[in-house]
Amino acid sequence: MPSQISAPNASSVRYGRGMANLLPTLSTATEVTRHGDDPTRGLAMRWLAAQPSERTRQAYAESLTKFATFLTNGNAGTVLHAKRTHLDLWARSMESDGLAPAGRARHLSALSSFYAYGVSEGVLDRNPAEAVKRPKVSDKSTRLGLTLETSRKVLKAADAMGPKYRAAVALLLCAGLRASEAIAVKPQDIGESLGHTVLSVTGKGGVVAPVVLSPVAVRLLAEAVQEAEKHGTTVLHDDEGKPLTRFQLGRVVRRIGGFACLGRPLTPHDLRHGCITSALEAGEPIHLVQAHARHASPTTTQRYDRNRGLLDNSAAYGLGRALAQ
């Protein structure tokens, strides 16, 4: 009778040099052991290692840890012993805490991925998250983004604030990068191709894509790139030459928004959002804007501008004119 072979525990796997970048994120799975057991940690680490991008691994680790904490606080056992009821209760708890539908859906999707992986590994018999109802997420963006006018204000403000601020605007507003992509940019990622200045970006799913840098973006980046080369660090770095974190980038962008007097807080995603809405307002064809933003579908690109179009073309104006007559 053949012996039963169990999946290797992640802590016993000998990692090669190519796995080094995974270790910081994989170590976050140890947080689960504060609320669970070693089998949970081992499965979690193998599951995270199977994800193609650092951003996904971070988000998934956060979701799993939050659910493990919820179970512990309710004395409901460990993640591996959770039932659908526990996931339904967690969904209701997130809703009562005011978490947006998109956030709740993201956490539930992560848990479903974890349990599906456990089933495929033979650790679990079934996926308890599979039948849990996820909240409907609107296909409209909840923010209006920046107009060309406010985008120019942001650029002008950053221009007067220093290299770090100019570089942030160049990468987020001009190049349309996501925050996680922007803080990872190194000087060697910028090169020339067919007469264009091109930035090599590793996006969602670990897909590497070229992003054209306009002359404006190149000018805004110049000083920060020179400093990064001198210190051997990322383009977005602090005064000591250390790479900026997402939190630090958020503070940089908020300062730019305050200096630009926009009247509301500004986030890194607002600048990526503004890249898309401003390009569309400038008359760029949607398929070219889609390519610049690296969206898989033009529907995603349209989401960013739909609310503004609904406001500008609202039937309320026609009704008002008719009533005024």
C-alpha positions as CSV (number, residue, x, y, z in Angstrom):
1,M,0.0,0.0,0.0
2,P,1.6,3.3,-1.0
3,S,2.4,5.8,1.7
4,Q,0.4,9.0,1.8
5,I,2.5,12.0,0.6
6,S,1.7,15.3,2.2
7,A,2.4,18.7,0.7
8,P,5.7,20.2,1.8
9,N,5.6,22.6,4.7
10,A,6.6,26.1,3.4
11,S,9.2,26.5,6.2
12,S,11.0,23.3,5.0
13,V,11.4,24.4,1.4
14,R,14.9,25.5,0.4
15,Y,14.4,28.8,-1.5
16,G,16.7,29.6,-4.4
17,R,18.1,33.1,-5.2
18,G,15.1,33.7,-7.4
19,M,12.7,33.3,-4.5
20,A,14.3,36.0,-2.4
21,N,11.9,38.7,-3.4
22,L,9.0,36.5,-2.3
23,L,10.2,36.1,1.3
24,P,9.0,39.5,2.7
25,T,5.4,38.9,1.6
26,L,5.4,35.2,2.5
27,S,6.5,36.1,6.0
28,T,3.3,38.0,6.4
29,A,1.5,34.7,6.3
30,T,3.0,34.0,9.7
31,E,0.6,36.5,11.1
32,V,-2.1,33.8,10.6
33,T,-0.3,31.6,13.2
34,R,-1.2,34.1,15.9
35,H,-4.8,33.1,15.2
36,G,-4.3,29.6,13.8
37,D,-1.9,26.8,13.5
38,D,1.1,25.5,11.5
39,P,-0.9,23.7,8.8
40,T,-2.7,27.0,8.1
41,R,0.6,28.9,7.8
42,G,2.1,26.2,5.5
43,L,-0.9,26.3,3.2
44,A,-1.0,30.1,3.3
45,M,2.6,30.4,2.3
46,R,2.3,28.0,-0.6
47,W,-0.9,29.8,-1.8
48,L,0.8,33.2,-1.7
49,A,3.9,31.8,-3.5
50,A,1.6,30.7,-6.3
51,Q,0.4,34.3,-6.9
52,P,2.1,36.0,-9.9
53,S,2.6,39.5,-8.5
54,E,3.8,41.1,-5.3
55,R,0.7,43.4,-5.1
56,T,-1.6,40.3,-5.2
57,R,0.4,38.5,-2.6
58,Q,0.2,41.5,-0.3
59,A,-3.6,42.0,-0.8
60,Y,-4.3,38.3,-0.3
61,A,-2.2,38.0,2.8
62,E,-4.1,41.0,4.3
63,S,-7.5,39.4,3.5
64,L,-6.5,36.1,5.1
65,T,-5.1,37.7,8.2
66,K,-8.2,39.8,8.7
67,F,-10.4,36.7,8.4
68,A,-8.2,34.8,10.8
69,T,-8.5,37.7,13.3
70,F,-12.2,37.7,12.9
71,L,-12.4,34.0,13.7
72,T,-10.2,34.4,16.8
73,N,-12.2,37.3,18.2
74,G,-15.3,35.2,17.9
75,N,-13.7,32.0,19.3
76,A,-14.7,30.3,16.0
77,G,-11.5,28.2,15.5
78,T,-9.0,28.4,12.7
79,V,-9.2,29.3,9.1
80,L,-8.9,25.7,7.9
81,H,-12.0,24.7,10.0
82,A,-14.2,27.7,9.0
83,K,-17.6,27.0,7.5
84,R,-19.7,29.0,5.1
85,T,-21.6,30.4,8.1
86,H,-18.3,32.0,9.3
87,L,-17.7,33.7,6.0
88,D,-21.3,34.9,5.8
89,L,-20.9,36.4,9.3
90,W,-17.6,38.0,8.3
91,A,-19.3,39.6,5.2
92,R,-22.0,41.0,7.4
93,S,-19.4,42.3,9.9
94,M,-17.5,44.1,7.1
95,E,-20.7,45.6,5.9
96,S,-21.6,46.9,9.4
97,D,-18.1,48.3,9.7
98,G,-18.8,50.5,6.6
99,L,-16.4,48.8,4.2
100,A,-17.3,49.6,0.6
101,P,-18.8,46.8,-1.6
102,A,-15.6,46.6,-3.7
103,G,-13.5,46.0,-0.6
104,R,-15.8,43.3,0.8
105,A,-15.9,41.6,-2.6
106,R,-12.1,41.7,-2.8
107,H,-11.7,40.1,0.6
108,L,-14.2,37.4,-0.1
109,S,-12.6,36.7,-3.5
110,A,-9.2,36.3,-1.8
111,L,-10.6,33.8,0.7
112,S,-12.3,31.8,-2.1
113,S,-9.0,31.7,-3.9
114,F,-7.3,30.4,-0.7
115,Y,-9.8,27.7,-0.1
116,A,-9.9,26.6,-3.8
117,Y,-6.1,26.3,-3.5
118,G,-6.5,24.2,-0.4
119,V,-8.9,21.9,-2.3
120,S,-6.5,21.5,-5.2
121,E,-3.7,20.6,-2.7
122,G,-5.9,17.9,-1.1
123,V,-5.8,19.7,2.3
124,L,-9.5,20.6,2.2
125,D,-12.6,18.7,1.0
126,R,-14.5,21.8,-0.1
127,N,-14.4,25.5,-0.6
128,P,-16.6,27.1,2.0
129,A,-16.4,30.6,0.3
130,E,-17.6,29.3,-3.1
131,A,-21.3,29.9,-2.5
132,V,-21.0,33.0,-0.3
133,K,-22.8,35.9,-2.0
134,R,-20.5,38.8,-2.8
135,P,-21.8,42.4,-3.0
136,K,-22.6,43.9,-6.3
137,V,-19.9,46.4,-7.4
138,S,-21.0,49.3,-9.5
139,D,-19.4,49.6,-13.0
140,K,-19.1,53.4,-12.4
141,S,-16.2,55.1,-10.8
142,T,-17.2,56.9,-7.6
143,R,-14.7,59.7,-8.2
144,L,-14.8,62.3,-11.0
145,G,-11.0,62.5,-11.4
146,L,-9.1,65.5,-12.5
147,T,-10.0,67.7,-15.4
148,L,-7.3,69.2,-17.7
149,E,-7.6,72.4,-15.7
150,T,-7.0,70.8,-12.3
151,S,-4.3,68.5,-13.8
152,R,-2.4,71.6,-14.9
153,K,-2.8,73.0,-11.4
154,V,-1.3,69.7,-9.9
155,L,1.6,69.8,-12.4
156,K,2.3,73.4,-11.7
157,A,2.2,72.8,-7.9
158,A,4.6,69.8,-8.1
159,D,6.9,71.7,-10.4
160,A,7.5,74.3,-7.6
161,M,7.9,71.7,-4.8
162,G,11.0,69.7,-5.7
163,P,12.3,66.6,-7.6
164,K,10.3,64.0,-5.5
165,Y,7.0,65.8,-6.1
166,R,7.7,66.3,-9.8
167,A,8.6,62.6,-10.2
168,A,5.4,61.5,-8.5
169,V,3.3,63.6,-10.9
170,A,5.3,62.3,-13.9
171,L,4.8,58.6,-13.0
172,L,1.2,58.8,-11.7
173,L,-0.4,61.6,-13.7
174,C,1.6,61.6,-17.0
175,A,2.4,57.9,-17.2
176,G,-0.7,56.7,-15.4
177,L,1.1,54.2,-13.2
178,R,-0.5,52.6,-10.1
179,A,1.0,53.5,-6.7
180,S,2.7,50.1,-6.3
181,E,4.2,50.4,-9.8
182,A,5.4,54.0,-9.3
183,I,7.3,53.2,-6.1
184,A,9.1,50.3,-7.8
185,V,10.5,52.3,-10.7
186,K,14.3,52.3,-11.0
187,P,16.5,54.5,-13.3
188,Q,17.4,51.4,-15.4
189,D,13.7,50.9,-16.2
190,I,13.8,54.0,-18.4
191,G,15.3,53.5,-21.9
192,E,14.9,54.4,-25.5
193,S,12.9,52.5,-28.2
194,L,12.3,53.6,-31.8
195,G,13.1,57.2,-30.9
196,H,10.8,57.2,-27.8
197,T,11.6,57.4,-24.1
198,V,10.0,54.3,-22.7
199,L,9.4,53.1,-19.1
200,S,9.3,49.3,-18.5
201,V,6.6,48.6,-16.0
202,T,5.7,45.4,-14.2
203,G,1.9,45.6,-13.8
204,K,-0.9,43.3,-12.7
205,G,-0.2,39.6,-13.0
206,G,3.5,40.3,-13.3
207,V,3.0,41.4,-16.9
208,V,5.8,43.7,-18.1
209,A,4.7,46.5,-20.5
210,P,6.3,49.5,-22.1
211,V,4.9,52.9,-21.2
212,V,5.8,55.9,-23.3
213,L,7.1,59.0,-21.3
214,S,6.1,62.3,-22.9
215,P,8.7,65.1,-23.0
216,V,6.8,66.7,-20.0
217,A,7.2,63.5,-18.0
218,V,10.9,63.2,-18.9
219,R,11.5,66.7,-17.7
220,L,9.7,66.1,-14.5
221,L,11.7,62.9,-13.8
222,A,15.1,64.2,-14.8
223,E,16.4,65.4,-11.4
224,A,14.9,62.5,-9.4
225,V,16.4,60.0,-11.8
226,Q,19.9,61.6,-11.4
227,E,19.6,61.4,-7.6
228,A,18.4,57.8,-7.8
229,E,21.4,56.8,-9.9
230,K,23.7,58.5,-7.5
231,H,22.3,56.7,-4.5
232,G,21.5,53.4,-6.2
233,T,17.8,53.5,-5.3
234,T,14.4,53.9,-6.8
235,V,13.3,57.0,-8.6
236,L,10.8,57.8,-5.8
237,H,12.9,58.0,-2.6
238,D,13.2,60.0,0.6
239,D,15.9,62.4,1.6
240,E,18.1,59.5,2.8
241,G,17.8,57.7,-0.5
242,K,15.5,55.0,0.8
243,P,12.6,53.9,-1.5
244,L,9.3,55.5,-0.7
245,T,6.6,53.2,0.7
246,R,3.0,53.4,-0.5
247,F,2.1,55.3,2.7
248,Q,4.9,57.9,2.1
249,L,3.8,58.3,-1.6
250,G,0.3,59.0,-0.3
251,R,1.6,61.8,1.9
252,V,3.6,63.2,-1.0
253,V,0.5,63.3,-3.2
254,R,-1.6,64.9,-0.4
255,R,0.9,67.7,-0.1
256,I,0.8,68.3,-3.8
257,G,-3.0,68.5,-3.7
258,G,-2.9,70.9,-0.8
259,F,-0.4,73.1,-2.6
260,A,-2.5,73.0,-5.7
261,C,-5.5,74.2,-3.6
262,L,-7.9,71.6,-5.1
263,G,-10.3,71.9,-2.2
264,R,-10.2,68.1,-1.4
265,P,-7.6,65.5,-0.5
266,L,-5.6,64.1,-3.4
267,T,-4.6,60.4,-3.6
268,P,-2.2,58.5,-5.9
269,H,-5.1,56.8,-7.6
270,D,-6.7,60.3,-8.2
271,L,-3.6,61.1,-10.4
272,R,-3.9,57.8,-12.4
273,H,-7.6,58.5,-12.7
274,G,-6.7,62.0,-13.9
275,C,-4.3,60.7,-16.5
276,I,-7.2,58.8,-18.1
277,T,-10.0,61.5,-17.8
278,S,-7.6,64.3,-18.9
279,A,-6.4,62.3,-21.9
280,L,-10.1,61.7,-22.9
281,E,-10.9,65.4,-22.4
282,A,-7.9,66.3,-24.6
283,G,-9.6,64.3,-27.4
284,E,-7.4,61.2,-27.4
285,P,-9.2,58.1,-28.8
286,I,-10.3,55.7,-26.2
287,H,-8.4,52.8,-27.6
288,L,-5.1,54.8,-27.2
289,V,-6.0,55.9,-23.7
290,Q,-6.8,52.2,-22.9
291,A,-3.4,51.2,-24.2
292,H,-1.6,53.9,-22.2
293,A,-3.5,52.9,-19.0
294,R,-2.9,49.2,-19.7
295,H,-6.5,48.3,-19.2
296,A,-7.5,44.9,-20.5
297,S,-10.9,46.2,-21.7
298,P,-12.1,49.6,-23.0
299,T,-15.0,49.2,-20.7
300,T,-12.6,49.7,-17.7
301,T,-11.3,52.9,-19.4
302,Q,-14.9,54.2,-19.9
303,R,-15.7,53.7,-16.2
304,Y,-13.3,56.5,-15.4
305,D,-15.1,59.1,-17.5
306,R,-18.7,57.9,-17.3
307,N,-19.7,59.9,-14.3
308,R,-18.4,63.1,-15.7
309,G,-20.3,62.5,-19.0
310,L,-23.5,61.9,-17.1
311,L,-23.1,65.1,-15.2
312,D,-22.1,67.3,-18.2
313,N,-24.9,65.8,-20.3
314,S,-27.5,65.5,-17.6
315,A,-31.2,65.8,-18.6
316,A,-31.6,68.2,-15.7
317,Y,-30.1,71.0,-17.9
318,G,-32.5,70.5,-20.8
319,L,-35.4,70.3,-18.4
320,G,-34.3,73.5,-16.6
321,R,-34.1,75.4,-19.9
322,A,-37.5,74.1,-20.9
323,L,-39.0,75.2,-17.6
324,A,-37.3,78.6,-17.8
325,Q,-39.1,79.3,-21.1
